[in-house]
Structure formats: structure tokens, C-alpha cells
């Protein structure tokens, strides 16, 4: 196994956790501004409409995808600045 990948593994995990926290915070703020309630509905929420559930899922997916890509890229870039190597090389 590539030593570079092994060394990056804990860094990537930490960056992933921080990204999840950031994405959750961002989603809650966006949903609070555009959604019909304070909290996004779950797919099984009997009081929510199809539109509300699908809108919440779409916004959540877009935010989580973008934040994950951004923090993964930032983590890899930071790792390269410190070690001089890209994590996947």
C-alpha cells in the first residue's frame, strides 16, 4: 500500500468530519431561509408534502456534495503544502 495514502487517511477522516459539520450548518441556514418550517422534513414525515420532502433532499444533496468536494480538495491541497506530495500519488 502506498505510504502516502496511509499517512493521509487520518487527515482525510478529520477533514470529512469537519466537512459534515459545515455542510449540516449550511443546510440548516439555507433551509431556514427557503423552507416552509424550521426543520427540513424527513422522507417519512406524514405532515410534509412530496414537494417539501424532495426540495429538502435536493438542497441537502447539493450542499453536502459541494461541501464534500471543497473540503476534500482543500485537505488534499493542504496535505501537499505540508508534505510536498498529493495524497493519491
N, C-alpha and C positions, 0 to 999 in steps of 0.2 A: 504494500500500500504506500502511496505517496506520502512522505513525511509532512509535506506542506499541507495536505488535506487534513491530516491528523491534528496538526497544530491549530488549524483554523476552526476545527469543529467546535470547541468551546466558545470561541469568539462568535461564530455564526449562531450558536444557540442563544447566547446573550442578546445579540442584535435582534434575533427573531422575537424574543420575549418583549423587548423594548418596543419593537415594531407593532406587536399585538396590542400593547397598552396604548400606543399612539393612535393606532387605527380605531380602537374602540372609542377613545376620546373624540376623535374627529367625527366618527359616525354619529355619536350621541349629539354632538353640536349640530351637525347637518340635519339630522332627523328632527331635532327640536325646532329648527328653523322652517323646515318644509313639511314635516309630518303632521297628521291630524291630532296626535297625542304626544304626551311627554316621552313615552317609551314606544319603541318600534314593536309592532305585533309579531308574535310567533306565528308560524305557519298553521298551527293548530288552535289559534285563538278564535273561538266561536263568534266573538263580537266584531272581529275585523273583517273587512271585505276582501275579496280577491285582489282588488286594485291596491289596497293598502299593504297587504302581505307581499305582493310582487314588487311594488315600489320600494318597500323597505329592503327586500332581498337584493334588488338591483343596485340600490345605493350602497348597501353594505358590501356587496361583492366588488363593486368598482373601487370603493375606498380601500378595502383590505388588499385588493390586488395591487393598486398603485403604491400603497404604503409598503407592502412587502417588497416590491421591486425596488423602491427607493432605498429602504434600509439595507436590503441585501447588497445593492450596488455600493452604497456608502460604506458598509462594513468591509467589502472586498477592496475598495479603494483605500480605506484607512489601513487595512492589513498590508497592502502593497507599499504604502508610505513608510510603515514601520519596518517591514521585512525586506522590501525590495522585490518581492515576488507576488504574483497574482495567486489567489488561493487554489484555483483549478489547474494551474500549470504544473 
